Amino acid sequence: MLPPAETKMLAVGVLAVMGVVLTLVIVRALRHSPYRPAQSIVLAWARITTRILWRARVSGPLPIPPGQGAVIVSNHRCPFDPAFMTLAVDRIMHWMVAKEYCEHPLMGLVLRIFEPIPTNRGGVDTAATKLTIRYAQQGEIVGLFPEGRLNTTRQFMLPGRPGVAMIALRSRVPVIPCYIEGSPYNGTTLGCLLMPAKVRLVVGLPIDLSPYYDRDNDREVLEDLTARFMREIAALAGRPDYEPVVAGHRQKPL
């Protein structure tokens, strides 16, 4: 048995070696990661939080090849819904986010790491729309919520907004519906972080919009496609009979 002093030195040496090895492993992982260091760090936190605190499970990866652009559409119950999507893809996703969140001192700092698309809540934001289309055309993944805002009501989904269909058509990329069940929300963003939950992410099959590519200014086509997106989301939730409502002058089930 070693004397206490030598035992202590040995323990310190072992810990030092372990620290060096761990550092080398992290550095190697960052070098081979498709993300920038800041993105890798935040993603690691997001994935730990979603997997452990919110017990998130995902049905499978997004069905798109590397370099393929796509538009993700999903229901929206929690400010952290985009974090659950990271479990299904190994590259950056660009989400449309309300401009005030992007300008928040703390939240904005984290959001900007992932190159969000700041947008105004009211009316049509032409700059945000053009940026979204450009990202998708360049082979990036963009995420949109057809409801346009958090659904804090008892309704299954809020009325869908046709702008999502217009962006998808002008981008000329597939649309992938997803359904998120069990997202935590108690009225505040901070409160979500303190709430346990059991979340399920269901990933659907790509929707081919090529038959409609030249009809991105046709209001009826946009409304029909918006309703189709929401029906696909509902089907993933096990509600195939759901009849969506599209925002605008046609306030009736389609």
RAQUI-V577352 format. One record per pair of residues at least 4 apart in sequence whose ideal C-beta (glycine too) atoms are under 8 Angstrom apart, sorted by the first residue. I is the first residue (numbers start at 1). J is the second residue. D is the distance in whole Angstrom. If there is no record, write none. Layout:
I;J;D
I;J;D
//
This chain:
2;6;4
2;7;5
2;10;7
3;7;7
4;8;6
5;9;7
6;10;6
7;11;6
8;12;6
9;13;6
10;14;6
11;15;6
12;16;6
13;17;6
14;18;6
15;19;6
16;20;7
17;21;6
18;22;6
19;23;6
20;24;6
21;25;6
22;26;6
23;27;6
24;28;6
25;29;6
26;30;6
27;31;6
28;32;7
29;33;6
29;40;8
30;37;5
30;40;6
33;40;5
34;90;6
34;91;6
34;92;8
35;39;4
35;40;5
35;43;6
35;92;7
36;40;7
36;113;8
37;41;6
38;42;7
38;113;5
39;43;6
39;92;7
39;113;6
39;114;6
40;44;6
41;45;7
42;46;6
42;110;6
42;113;6
42;114;7
43;47;6
43;86;6
44;48;6
45;49;6
46;50;6
46;83;4
46;86;6
47;51;6
47;86;6
47;87;7
48;52;6
49;53;5
49;54;7
49;83;7
49;193;8
50;54;5
50;56;4
50;80;8
50;83;5
50;84;6
50;86;8
50;87;6
50;199;7
51;55;7
51;56;6
51;87;8
53;193;8
53;196;6
53;197;8
54;84;8
54;182;8
54;183;8
54;184;6
54;196;7
54;197;4
54;198;7
54;199;5
55;196;8
55;197;7
55;198;5
55;199;7
56;84;5
56;87;6
56;199;4
56;200;7
56;201;6
57;199;7
57;200;6
57;201;7
58;84;8
58;87;5
58;88;5
58;200;8
58;201;4
58;203;7
59;200;8
59;201;7
59;202;5
59;203;5
60;88;7
60;203;5
61;88;5
61;89;7
61;90;8
61;203;7
62;70;7
62;72;7
62;88;5
62;89;5
62;141;7
62;176;6
62;203;6
63;176;7
63;203;7
63;205;6
63;206;6
64;68;5
64;70;5
64;141;7
64;174;7
64;176;7
64;206;7
66;91;8
67;139;5
68;139;6
68;173;7
68;174;8
69;135;7
69;136;4
69;137;6
69;138;7
69;139;5
69;140;6
69;141;7
69;142;8
69;171;7
69;173;4
70;136;7
70;141;5
70;142;8
70;173;5
70;174;5
70;175;7
70;176;6
70;206;7
71;136;6
71;142;6
71;143;8
71;144;6
71;164;7
71;167;7
71;168;5
71;171;6
71;173;6
71;174;7
71;175;5
71;176;7
72;85;7
72;93;7
72;141;6
72;142;7
72;143;4
72;144;7
72;175;8
72;176;5
72;178;6
73;144;6
73;145;7
73;146;5
73;164;6
73;175;6
73;176;7
73;177;5
73;178;7
73;229;5
73;232;8
73;233;7
74;81;7
74;85;7
74;143;7
74;145;6
74;177;7
74;178;4
74;179;7
74;180;6
74;233;7
75;145;7
75;147;7
75;151;7
75;156;8
75;157;6
75;179;6
75;180;6
75;233;6
75;237;8
76;81;6
76;145;4
76;147;5
76;149;7
76;150;6
76;151;6
76;180;8
77;81;7
77;150;7
77;151;6
77;180;7
77;183;4
77;185;6
78;150;7
78;180;8
78;183;3
78;184;6
78;185;5
78;192;6
79;101;8
79;150;7
79;185;7
79;189;5
79;192;6
80;84;7
80;183;7
80;184;8
80;192;6
81;85;7
81;145;8
81;180;6
81;183;6
82;86;7
82;93;7
82;95;5
82;143;6
84;180;6
84;183;7
84;199;6
84;201;5
85;89;7
85;93;6
85;143;6
85;178;7
85;201;7
86;93;7
87;201;6
88;178;8
88;201;6
88;203;5
89;93;6
89;141;6
91;141;7
92;114;6
92;115;7
92;140;7
92;141;7
93;114;7
93;140;8
93;141;5
93;142;7
93;143;5
94;114;7
94;115;6
94;116;6
94;117;6
94;132;7
94;135;5
94;140;6
94;141;7
94;142;5
94;143;7
95;114;8
95;116;5
95;117;7
95;142;7
95;143;4
95;144;8
96;116;7
96;117;5
96;119;5
96;128;6
96;132;6
96;142;8
96;143;7
96;144;6
96;145;7
97;101;5
97;102;6
97;111;6
97;116;4
97;117;7
97;118;6
97;119;7
98;102;8
98;118;8
98;119;7
98;120;8
98;121;6
99;103;6
99;118;4
99;119;6
99;120;6
99;121;8
100;104;7
101;107;6
101;108;7
101;111;6
102;108;5
102;111;5
102;112;7
102;116;6
102;118;4
103;108;5
103;118;8
104;108;4
105;109;7
106;110;7
107;111;6
107;189;7
108;112;6
109;113;8
111;116;5
112;116;7
117;128;5
117;131;5
117;132;5
117;135;7
117;142;7
118;128;6
119;125;5
119;128;4
120;125;5
120;128;7
121;149;7
124;129;7
124;163;7
125;129;6
126;130;6
127;131;6
128;132;6
129;133;6
129;163;7
129;166;8
129;167;6
130;134;6
131;135;6
132;136;7
132;142;5
132;144;7
132;167;5
132;171;8
133;137;6
133;167;6
133;170;5
133;171;5
134;138;6
135;140;4
135;142;5
136;140;6
136;141;8
136;142;5
136;167;8
136;168;8
136;171;4
136;173;5
137;171;6
137;172;7
137;173;7
142;167;8
142;171;8
144;164;5
144;167;7
145;149;8
145;164;8
146;157;8
146;160;4
146;161;6
146;164;5
146;226;6
146;229;6
146;230;6
146;233;8
147;151;6
147;157;6
147;158;4
147;159;7
147;160;7
147;161;7
148;158;7
148;161;5
148;247;7
149;158;7
150;185;7
151;155;7
151;157;6
151;158;5
152;185;7
152;187;8
153;158;7
156;234;7
156;237;8
156;239;7
156;242;6
157;230;6
157;233;7
157;234;7
157;242;8
157;244;7
159;244;8
159;245;4
159;246;6
159;247;4
159;251;7
160;164;7
160;226;4
160;227;7
160;229;7
160;230;5
160;244;6
160;245;7
160;246;5
160;247;6
161;226;7
161;246;8
161;247;5
162;166;6
162;219;7
162;222;4
162;223;6
162;225;8
162;226;5
162;246;6
162;247;7
162;248;7
163;167;6
164;168;6
164;226;6
164;229;7
165;169;6
165;221;8
165;222;4
165;223;8
165;225;4
165;226;5
165;229;7
166;170;6
166;216;5
166;222;6
167;171;6
168;173;7
168;175;5
168;209;6
168;225;7
169;209;6
169;212;6
169;213;6
169;215;7
169;216;4
169;221;8
169;222;8
169;225;8
170;216;5
172;209;8
172;210;8
172;213;6
174;206;4
174;207;6
174;208;6
174;209;7
175;206;7
175;207;4
175;209;6
175;229;6
176;203;7
176;204;6
176;205;8
176;206;5
176;207;7
177;204;4
177;207;7
177;229;6
177;232;4
177;233;5
177;236;6
178;201;6
178;202;7
178;203;5
178;204;6
178;233;7
178;236;7
179;201;7
179;202;5
179;204;8
179;233;5
179;234;8
179;236;4
179;237;5
180;199;7
180;200;7
180;201;6
180;202;8
181;199;7
181;200;4
181;201;8
181;202;7
181;237;7
182;197;5
182;198;5
182;199;4
182;200;6
183;197;7
183;199;6
184;192;5
184;195;4
184;196;7
184;197;4
184;199;8
185;191;8
185;192;6
185;195;8
186;191;4
186;192;7
186;195;6
187;191;6
188;192;7
189;193;8
190;194;7
191;195;6
202;236;4
202;237;7
203;236;8
204;232;6
204;233;8
204;235;8
204;236;5
207;228;7
207;229;7
207;232;7
209;213;7
209;225;7
212;216;8
212;221;6
212;225;7
215;221;5
216;221;8
216;222;8
218;222;7
219;223;6
220;224;6
221;225;6
222;226;6
223;227;6
223;246;5
223;248;7
223;250;6
223;254;7
224;228;6
224;254;7
225;229;6
226;230;7
226;244;8
226;246;5
227;231;6
227;244;5
227;246;6
227;254;4
228;232;6
229;233;7
230;234;6
230;242;8
230;244;4
231;235;6
231;240;8
231;242;7
231;244;6
232;236;7
233;237;7
234;239;4
234;240;7
234;242;4
234;244;7
235;239;7
235;240;5
235;242;8
237;242;8
243;253;4
243;254;7
244;253;7
244;254;7
245;251;6
245;252;7
245;253;6
245;254;8
246;250;6
246;254;6
247;251;8
250;254;8
//
